[in-house]
Structures are given as structure tokens and as C-alpha cells.
Amino acid sequence: MRNFIFLGSEEWEMEQEYKQSQGEERSYRVLELHLGNQVNQFTASLNNLIQNPCLALPAQARTAFMRCLMFRVLCRAGAAVQQLLTVGHRAAPFPLFGALWGMLTSLDELPPCQRDELITLFKETFPGDAILSAEAQQILHACVTWQSLAASLV
């Protein structure tokens, strides 16, 4: 879970700005949430906890009841992360920001009934691969920067 907290930190933003200043490709919070990198790391650590015995417990406490309880708690944690973080970040407008890295597949596969006003406007203004043009990329970058600024004021 610390990866989620780090993603929301000022330090993460400063790292990304440093990458951009060095000519490297930076990432954006909305893009990270859409890609689900933190969720994948969480799922891997959750799988590790489920499959391996908890060494923090003494051997006599590793009963079938305790293993069952730990399994239930870990499964609920996984389900909560899936519901709260994964499902919502695959829907609009998150696929639009994949275009910042040239990823148009999830945007093109999004049915028209699931598009929001921003995606519809971008698809009409920049049809096809025109969304990868410099103008479209600058507008997307401005949207992400505005969103980051609005979130930091909360």
C-alpha cells in the first residue's frame, strides 16, 4: 500500500518533473492509475502473503482457524482494492491519458456509450492517430497538470 501513498506524494511529482527536465519520459498519476502498476504490485504481495505462512506468528498459532481467518482477511483486502481502485480507473476518462504514452488501444476499444464528454470531444477534434499530434499532447498534458493542481488543493 505504500506505493499508493508514494504515488500521491509531492516527492513522486518531483521525481517525474526531474525526469522530464532530463529529457526522459515522465509519468502522470492518472496514467499510473489507469495502468494499474501499483495494483499489480499490491496483488503480487497479496499472493505472496496468501501462499506463504505468516512468519510473524509463532508456530503454535498457525492453526487451520488462523490460516482460514488470514485467507479471508487477505481476500477481502484484495476485493476492496479491486473494487475501489481498479474498476474505476479503467473507465473514462482514464484511457484518454494513455495517449500521453502513445497507448491508444484501450481508448479505441472503449464503446461510445462508455465515453465521457472529454473523450468524445478529443475523438471528434483529433480523429484517429491525430491524438498523438503535438497539439493534442500539449492539451492532454495541460489537463493532467490541471487535475494534479486541483487534487493538491484538496
HELIX and SHEET records of a PDB file:
HELIX    1   1 ARG A    2  LEU A    7  1                                   6    
HELIX    2   2 GLU A   10  SER A   21  1                                  12    
HELIX    3   3 ARG A   29  LEU A   35  1                                   7    
HELIX    4   4 ASN A   37  GLN A   51  1                                  15    
HELIX    5   5 ALA A   59  ALA A   61  5                                   3    
HELIX    6   6 ALA A   64  VAL A   81  1                                  18    
HELIX    7   7 GLN A   82  THR A   86  3                                   5    
HELIX    8   8 GLY A   88  ARG A   90  5                                   3    
HELIX    9   9 PHE A   94  TRP A  101  5                                   8    
HELIX   10  10 THR A  105  ASP A  108  1                                   4    
HELIX   11  11 PRO A  112  GLN A  114  5                                   3    
HELIX   12  12 GLU A  117  THR A  125  1                                   9    
HELIX   13  13 GLY A  128  LEU A  132  5                                   5    
HELIX   14  14 ALA A  134  SER A  152  1                                  19    
END                                                                             
